[in-house]
Amino acid sequence: MIIHRHDVVVVGAGLAGLYAALMTSDKVDTAVVSKVYPTRSHSGAAQGGCAASLGNEVEDHWEWHFYDTVRGSDFLGDQDAQEILVKEAPLVIYECEHMGVPFSRTPEGKIAQRPFGGHFGNFGKTPMRRSCYAADRTGHAQLHTLFEQCLKRGVRLYNEFFLLHLIVRDDRCYGGVAWDLRHGGLHCFHAKAVMLATGGYARAWKITTNSMSNTGDGLSLVLRAGLPLEDMEFVQFHPTGLYRSGILVSEAARGEGGYLINGKGERFMERYAPEKMELAPRDVISRSEQTEIDEGRGINGEAYVHLDLRHLGREAIMEKLPQIHELAWKFAGVDCIEEPIPIQPSAHYAMGGIPTDVHGQVLKDEKKTPVVGLYAAGECACVSNHGANRLGTNSTLDCCVYGRRSGIAMAKFVAEEGELLPDLPEGAAEPARELVTRIFKSKGKERMVEIREQLRETMTENMGVFRTEDSMSKALRVVKELQERYKELSIQDKSQQFNTEFMEAVELGYLLDFVEPIIVGGLARKESRGAHFRKDFPQRDDKNWLKHTLAWKTEEGIRLGYKPVVITRFPPEERKY
Ligand SMILES: Cc1cc2nc3c(=O)[nH]c(=O)nc-3n(C[C@H](O)[C@H](O)[C@H](O)COP(=O)(O)OP(=O)(O)OC[C@H]3O[C@@H](n4cnc5c(N)ncnc54)[C@H](O)[C@@H]3O)c2cc1C
């Protein structure tokens, strides 16, 4: 097996991974491993923007952004991490600007800012413009800029290398083993510091905004290494996915003034959040939409409502929302200048993930014991900035701020480690070899697509915007069955080069692993908070549930543990919307 040695190996070439690589590359030897070509990472699909209290359009302060983030998280976020997020936001926006991100501008030439749900002024009281944007292709602009900067600084890129195994022994990470998608074959990446920046997981749902690659690989690799995941039950459903496909219509559409309309022609948010209307946080709007649909007030009684942009006019739509115009046209056959867009809630974002400290170092238990040499940032990580519900435009921000911080921490760690790489443990690559042999050699009868589609349908049906004991128990039953069937999976394509069937078979294994803590954590949490809404326990219960869930994979199934929430400034208060 070919062994590559680097000081730092970052897995994932989205905003979090590339920002980290940027910070380490001028100090230590840095490599980035990515299963897709870097600029195809899901970060490139981010449309609406990146939040920062620049105050370019209206007065703003980091304290106001802090309050909104805490409140948006339904008080489950860790406030030490959230404070860092909002305080360092202007710094990363200006750094991005100076590296070349072409932000949209105000008439006087400052970075323009637009409103987004859940962001307000003066501690939740006044309208706000906080999201910095490049039309409706912000993530695309940021990702390409960071990619160029990484190339310029000589970061070693291993494109289309697919991580199959993480080498962790005795609370230390030594690297990982990846499959070369282009040529076939296993490669070992041996490093002093490893960072997971493998992004989100919403491909486990049938209706999703996420790209094909978002299969939660990093999360399952961490589970398999015997480490826990945090707050997995909190899954964000975006209120405006295109009907049937789930493809995202950015919240910027509502930020710019779009209306939500039900089958009776009503702006139904008047019933649920009369003060904030279409700019209430995402969990609130998704539930309102689903209620309208469930109670028969969808358009023509069907499972969708309308997003109406017509009153904004052709000029504003084409200048500020050109991609939305194109997506609605291509994927729903609707010209949004003339007609409303059919939309429904769509699985979007993972609030939970790999537990880390505020320097990106991975934590292995309730006592926050660190794992030496292992870091994580971006959507796969849980610092926790977003608690039970993330505000729009706080995620690309999270990737930049915490990707950057992880990079700084890794460079420091590598400098302290000295010259020598610790030896690879005995048999380090064996699990990857066994996985490859098992999948290529299996003669089992099960087919990947059938298992995957059943999983995705089950998750959309039973682990959606509303949950109950019954729906979650059903989901768990189905997942257990599918996990058994997966053992009998075989693939027909036995070739080595660009074998997408092999890749999707491995990804299906990842999907089946990380959904279990989502369901088990959800069943255990007998309250409603943020995106986790139980019809059988509709109230938030701070007395018993103001705590983070940790979930380990064991022989007997998922084991749960809990750790307290860090509250520094804003004690929990009632949150209607
Ligand atoms: C359609 C859409 C629009 C969004 N809009 C916004 C927005 O406007 N503002 C905002 O703040 N947030 C937005 N979000 C959320 C935000 O874009 C993401 O949370 C964020 O970009 C994730 O970045 P990341 O760096 O964590 O991972 P990603 O950008 O998802 O990158 C993951 C990387 O990991 C690599 N990888 C994964 N598994 C493996 C493996 N097994 N082996 C090797 N490599 C692997 C992939 O190749 C990829 O390079 C949006 C999300 C979506 C889906």
The ligand as an SDF file (V2000), in Angstrom:
LIG
                    3D

 53 58  0  0  0  0  0  0  0  0999 V2000
  -28.1230   24.1060   -1.1020 C   0  0  0  0  0  0  0  0  0  0  0  0
  -27.4820   24.6470    0.1430 C   0  0  0  0  0  0  0  0  0  0  0  0
  -27.4140   26.0170    0.3510 C   0  0  0  0  0  0  0  0  0  0  0  0
  -26.8190   26.5220    1.5000 C   0  0  0  0  0  0  0  0  0  0  0  0
  -26.7610   27.8780    1.6810 N   0  0  0  0  0  0  0  0  0  0  0  0
  -26.1300   28.3790    2.7590 C   0  0  0  0  0  0  0  0  0  0  0  0
  -25.9630   29.7840    2.9230 C   0  0  0  0  0  0  0  0  0  0  0  0
  -26.3670   30.5820    2.0900 O   0  0  0  0  0  0  0  0  0  0  0  0
  -25.3200   30.2240    4.0170 N   0  0  0  0  0  0  0  0  0  0  0  0
  -24.8300   29.3740    4.9620 C   0  0  0  0  0  0  0  0  0  0  0  0
  -24.2380   29.8480    5.9360 O   0  0  0  0  0  0  0  0  0  0  0  0
  -24.9590   28.0500    4.8290 N   0  0  0  0  0  0  0  0  0  0  0  0
  -25.5850   27.5260    3.7460 C   0  0  0  0  0  0  0  0  0  0  0  0
  -25.7030   26.1660    3.6070 N   0  0  0  0  0  0  0  0  0  0  0  0
  -25.0000   25.2950    4.5420 C   0  0  0  0  0  0  0  0  0  0  0  0
  -23.5100   25.3280    4.2370 C   0  0  0  0  0  0  0  0  0  0  0  0
  -23.3130   25.5290    2.8670 O   0  0  0  0  0  0  0  0  0  0  0  0
  -22.8140   24.0410    4.6300 C   0  0  0  0  0  0  0  0  0  0  0  0
  -23.1370   23.7000    5.9450 O   0  0  0  0  0  0  0  0  0  0  0  0
  -21.2990   24.2170    4.5400 C   0  0  0  0  0  0  0  0  0  0  0  0
  -20.9270   24.7690    3.3080 O   0  0  0  0  0  0  0  0  0  0  0  0
  -20.5900   22.8940    4.7490 C   0  0  0  0  0  0  0  0  0  0  0  0
  -19.2290   23.0770    4.4860 O   0  0  0  0  0  0  0  0  0  0  0  0
  -18.1530   22.0200    4.9350 P   0  0  0  0  0  0  0  0  0  0  0  0
  -16.8400   22.6430    4.6510 O   0  0  0  0  0  0  0  0  0  0  0  0
  -18.4370   21.5650    6.3080 O   0  0  0  0  0  0  0  0  0  0  0  0
  -18.4040   20.7540    3.9890 O   0  0  0  0  0  0  0  0  0  0  0  0
  -18.7350   20.5850    2.3860 P   0  0  0  0  0  0  0  0  0  0  0  0
  -18.6340   21.8660    1.6480 O   0  0  0  0  0  0  0  0  0  0  0  0
  -19.9910   19.8510    2.3420 O   0  0  0  0  0  0  0  0  0  0  0  0
  -17.5360   19.6910    1.9360 O   0  0  0  0  0  0  0  0  0  0  0  0
  -17.3690   18.3640    2.3850 C   0  0  0  0  0  0  0  0  0  0  0  0
  -16.0600   17.8590    1.8440 C   0  0  0  0  0  0  0  0  0  0  0  0
  -15.7640   16.6060    2.4270 O   0  0  0  0  0  0  0  0  0  0  0  0
  -15.3150   15.7140    1.4480 C   0  0  0  0  0  0  0  0  0  0  0  0
  -15.6300   14.3590    1.8890 N   0  0  0  0  0  0  0  0  0  0  0  0
  -16.7680   13.9030    2.4530 C   0  0  0  0  0  0  0  0  0  0  0  0
  -16.6540   12.5850    2.7180 N   0  0  0  0  0  0  0  0  0  0  0  0
  -15.4270   12.2090    2.3360 C   0  0  0  0  0  0  0  0  0  0  0  0
  -14.7160   10.9670    2.3260 C   0  0  0  0  0  0  0  0  0  0  0  0
  -15.2730    9.8520    2.7910 N   0  0  0  0  0  0  0  0  0  0  0  0
  -13.4630   10.9460    1.8250 N   0  0  0  0  0  0  0  0  0  0  0  0
  -12.8780   12.0700    1.3360 C   0  0  0  0  0  0  0  0  0  0  0  0
  -13.5100   13.2680    1.3150 N   0  0  0  0  0  0  0  0  0  0  0  0
  -14.7600   13.3260    1.8090 C   0  0  0  0  0  0  0  0  0  0  0  0
  -16.0480   16.1240    0.1830 C   0  0  0  0  0  0  0  0  0  0  0  0
  -15.3360   15.7130   -0.9620 O   0  0  0  0  0  0  0  0  0  0  0  0
  -16.0600   17.6490    0.3320 C   0  0  0  0  0  0  0  0  0  0  0  0
  -14.8680   18.1960   -0.1850 O   0  0  0  0  0  0  0  0  0  0  0  0
  -26.2950   25.6430    2.4520 C   0  0  0  0  0  0  0  0  0  0  0  0
  -26.3460   24.2720    2.2480 C   0  0  0  0  0  0  0  0  0  0  0  0
  -26.9640   23.7810    1.1180 C   0  0  0  0  0  0  0  0  0  0  0  0
  -27.0450   22.2880    0.9510 C   0  0  0  0  0  0  0  0  0  0  0  0
  1  2  1  0
  2  3  1  0
  2 52  2  0
  3  4  2  0
  4  5  1  0
  4 50  1  0
  5  6  2  0
  6  7  1  0
  6 13  1  0
  7  8  2  0
  7  9  1  0
  9 10  1  0
 10 11  2  0
 10 12  1  0
 12 13  2  0
 13 14  1  0
 14 15  1  0
 14 50  1  0
 15 16  1  0
 16 17  1  0
 16 18  1  0
 18 19  1  0
 18 20  1  0
 20 21  1  0
 20 22  1  0
 22 23  1  0
 23 24  1  0
 24 25  2  0
 24 26  1  0
 24 27  1  0
 27 28  1  0
 28 29  2  0
 28 30  1  0
 28 31  1  0
 31 32  1  0
 32 33  1  0
 33 34  1  0
 33 48  1  0
 34 35  1  0
 35 36  1  0
 35 46  1  0
 36 37  1  0
 36 45  1  0
 37 38  2  0
 38 39  1  0
 39 40  1  0
 39 45  2  0
 40 41  1  0
 40 42  2  0
 42 43  1  0
 43 44  2  0
 44 45  1  0
 46 47  1  0
 46 48  1  0
 48 49  1  0
 50 51  2  0
 51 52  1  0
 52 53  1  0
M  END
$$$$
